[in-house]
Amino acid sequence: MIAAELRFAIDDLFADYGACLDNDRLEDWLELFSEDCVYKIVPRENAELGLPVTLMLCENKNMLRDRIVSLRQANEYSVHTDKHLITNVRVKDTTDDGGYSVEANYTMYQADNEGSGSLYSFGTYIDEVVHDGDAVKFRRKIVIVDNWSIPHMLSTPI
């Protein structure tokens, strides 16, 4: 059992994660990760079969930073807004080095610049959360996508 204060900090981390993405605050989103983080988006079938193919892979915070720079300066993608609903946050276990294994379900809706919206992605976050100073941060975030056939180009993080 973990302390209530830690539970609230983890819940706040997930809430901040969704809010940063939904409000296009990618630079703030980056600060939710430790320097040695890993971020993957994986189709459920690949995860279940142990296949290494990912939809997105960033193996440290610098790679996430590069992804944000690319989104801000180089990539062209359709203007859209996202809305994340993150539920059932469960602290599963402690890790050998003092972190916490945490899982949550998510749904992500997306609206285009004309206001037409639809369900974009849904699945599970399988994460490792660690203490980083006074804060908790993601050291590992694996997004297991149930609808691996995402209806539009994957440009922003899930």
N, C-alpha and C positions, 0 to 999 in steps of 0.2 A: 504494500500500500504506500502511496506517495502522499506527501504533505499537500494540504489544500492550496497553499500558496503556490506550489509548483504546478499543480493542476490548473489553477487560474492563469499562470504565466503561459502554459502550453496552449490553453484555449485562446488566450489573447494572441499568441503567435499565429495560430491558424486564422483567426479573424483578421489580423493585420495582413496576412498573406493574401487573402481574398480581396480585401479593400484596396491594397496597393495595385493589384492587377486590374481590378474593376475601374479604378480611377486613373489608370495610365501613369502611375507613380512607380515606374520601373526602377528608378535609382533608389527609392526607398525600399522597394521589394528586395533589391540586391543585398541590403543591409540585414535582412532576415537570415542570411546564410553565413556559416563560418568560412574561413579562408580555404580550408581543405575540403570543401563540400563537393558532392556529386549530385547532379540533377539529370534525371532520365525520364523520358516519356516512352512507355513500352506498351504495345498492344497486348491484351490479356493472353491471347493464344501464344505469343512468343514467350511471355513470362512463364506460363504453365508448362511449355515444352522445353524451357531452358535455352531458348534461342537468343543469340546476342543482338539481334537487329532491333534498333530503337528508332523512334520517330524524331527524337531530339536527345543529344547527349552533351553535357558539359561536365568536365571532370574536375573543375576547381572554380573558385570564385572569379578568377581572371577570365575564364571562358564565358561565364555568365555575363561579366562586364562587357566583353567583346560582342556578345549577342545583343545586348542593349544598345551599344554604339551602332551596330549594324542596323537594328530596327529604327533608330533615330535618324541615321544619316544615309544609309545605302539602300535598304530594302524598300520595295514598293509593294504595298498590299492594300486591300480594300479597307476603307475607313470603317471601323466598327466599334461597338462598345460591348464589354463583357459583363456578366453578372455571375459570380460564383456563389453557390450554396454549399457550405461545408458542414457536414453533420456527423454524428456518432463518433466523435473524437475519443479514441480509446488508447490509454497508455498500457501497452502490452507487457513490457518487461524492461529490465535494466540491461545495459550492455556491459561488456567486460571492462570498459574504460570509463564507466560512470555516466554514460549517456542513457537515453530512454528510447525504446522502440515504440513508435506511435503510429496508429492507423486511423484513417478517417475516410468517409465516403464524400464524394463531391459530384455536383452537377454544374455545368457551365452553359449558360445561355448566351447567345450572341445576337445583337441587333445591328443591322446595317445603317448607313447614314440616312436612309429614308424611314427608319423606324420599324422596319419589318424584322421580326425576331423569331428564333427557333432554338431548340435544344441543340447545342454544338457538340458537347462531350460529356460523358459521365463515367465514373469508375471509382478507384480507390487510391488514396495516397498511402504509401508504405514508407515511413520516415524514420530517421534517427535524429533526435533532438539532443543537444548538448548545452551545458552551461558555458557561456562566453562572457567572462566578467560578471556583471550583475544581470545579464539577460540570458534568455534561452534562444538558441538559433538552430536552424536546420543544418546538420552535417550531411545528411543524405535525404533526398526527396526523390522517390520513385513514383511516378504517376502511371498507374496501371489503367489503361484506357479500355473500357468494355466495348465501346463502339469504335473499333480501330479504323473503320472507314469514315474518317472525319469529313463532313460535307464540304468544307472549304479548305483552302491552303492553310496549313498550320504556320502561323507567323509569330504569334505571341505565346508566352508560356501558359500552361494550363495550371 
